[in-house]
């Protein structure tokens, strides 16, 4: 099964990474775009350059490679939330979305939003 990525035919390719962290108590969604983006009725908070991801290793068979997600410049009011949250064992999902000139996900001819990773923190 192949996936058509029409965004790659554009003279200017713009993309963003999208993350959903599902914890027992809450669900957090964020992206490294410059503005909030809503995809499939889920709004991803923009973190811009404050969010970074390591390379995602792709193998044909299952492996135990790590994915590192880094958040920098966390607002002081949110540090207590991060430190008191039980992140271990939470579900992590990562997508890459290709953006149009309005910094929104390209929707035509097909939605350009692709799951890249699903795992447990």
Secondary structure in CASP SS format (residue, H / E / C, confidence):
PFRMAT SS
TARGET T0000
AUTHOR 0000-0000-0000
METHOD secondary structure of the structure
MODEL  1
X C 1.00
X C 1.00
X C 1.00
X C 1.00
X C 1.00
X H 1.00
X H 1.00
X H 1.00
X H 1.00
X C 1.00
X C 1.00
X C 1.00
X C 1.00
X C 1.00
X E 1.00
X E 1.00
X E 1.00
X E 1.00
X E 1.00
X E 1.00
X E 1.00
X E 1.00
X C 1.00
X C 1.00
X C 1.00
X C 1.00
X E 1.00
X E 1.00
X E 1.00
X E 1.00
X E 1.00
X C 1.00
X C 1.00
X C 1.00
X C 1.00
X C 1.00
X E 1.00
X E 1.00
X E 1.00
X C 1.00
X C 1.00
X E 1.00
X E 1.00
X E 1.00
X E 1.00
X E 1.00
X C 1.00
X H 1.00
X H 1.00
X H 1.00
X E 1.00
X E 1.00
X E 1.00
X C 1.00
X C 1.00
X C 1.00
X C 1.00
X C 1.00
X C 1.00
X C 1.00
X C 1.00
X C 1.00
X C 1.00
X C 1.00
X C 1.00
X C 1.00
X C 1.00
X C 1.00
X E 1.00
X E 1.00
X E 1.00
X C 1.00
X C 1.00
X C 1.00
X C 1.00
X H 1.00
X H 1.00
X H 1.00
X H 1.00
X H 1.00
X H 1.00
X H 1.00
X H 1.00
X H 1.00
X C 1.00
X C 1.00
X C 1.00
X C 1.00
X C 1.00
X C 1.00
X E 1.00
X E 1.00
X E 1.00
X E 1.00
X E 1.00
X E 1.00
X E 1.00
X E 1.00
X E 1.00
X C 1.00
X C 1.00
X C 1.00
X C 1.00
X C 1.00
X E 1.00
X C 1.00
X C 1.00
X C 1.00
X C 1.00
X C 1.00
X C 1.00
X C 1.00
X E 1.00
X E 1.00
X E 1.00
X E 1.00
X E 1.00
X E 1.00
X E 1.00
X E 1.00
X C 1.00
END
